[in-house]
């Protein structure tokens, strides 16, 4: 079940600190506003004696300069202390994951996992373990934001940014590119899926395996069409002749929650729709539409890709 994408529902230690800071600022700001409005009312409508008191020099210096200086200094120290510890100094047992923002999807690598594990648009992590994300860009500035888990940080071409996070409980958390990056920027989303550590290890081991071989005649037809249509020029399916690296790696695409950066579910019908109508579904994305394929051929491709769990 996907958790509501919201900074107000923290499910990670970093997001919890940010939510706490937000509440302190919101409640504190509300209190200051109420007091100032009360004093304004007294200054305009109050008794002569109270109005005189409010206009005294001593009151103006204390309430107008000294008190705000104390309150703002305290908030600054509190905010820096709370968020300073969030600046990425990865813990020793952190799991490193590399995420590259591309127009308009996310390339995800697990560099320490004994095998070339590359996936897309979905970051699986073990719950309750520190994660160190290396954030890169392949083209323009993107911004990585999973509001339930951590703060937002830009992905800038030529720069390596880091973000640490820790999901306190298993769940599905939606993330969104938060910097306008052209074209279908709004459809550049992803999911972070936090799993129980044992389930994560099983998933990671399965990701190391090459793609599943076709098991039915329809899937075989889809696999043949994938090669014949030139899909392997842009996409990789490990264990097959498809070794393209321009688009998302599809080795285990059928096991993901979504395709096209959280635009469609990863099922056979959606694969077929995407291959034919992707410029309608996600205008200006970099994949050409394959309008020449028949419905039967699209169904075969869909069956094959769905099978790649
Ligand atoms: Cu990538 Cu907006």
Boltz pocket constraint, residues with backbone or C-beta under 6 A from the ligand:
constraints:
  - pocket:
      binder: B
      contacts: [[A, 101], [A, 102], [A, 104], [A, 141], [A, 142], [A, 143], [A, 177], [A, 178], [A, 179], [A, 180], [A, 181], [A, 182], [A, 185], [A, 186], [A, 188]]
      max_distance: 6.0
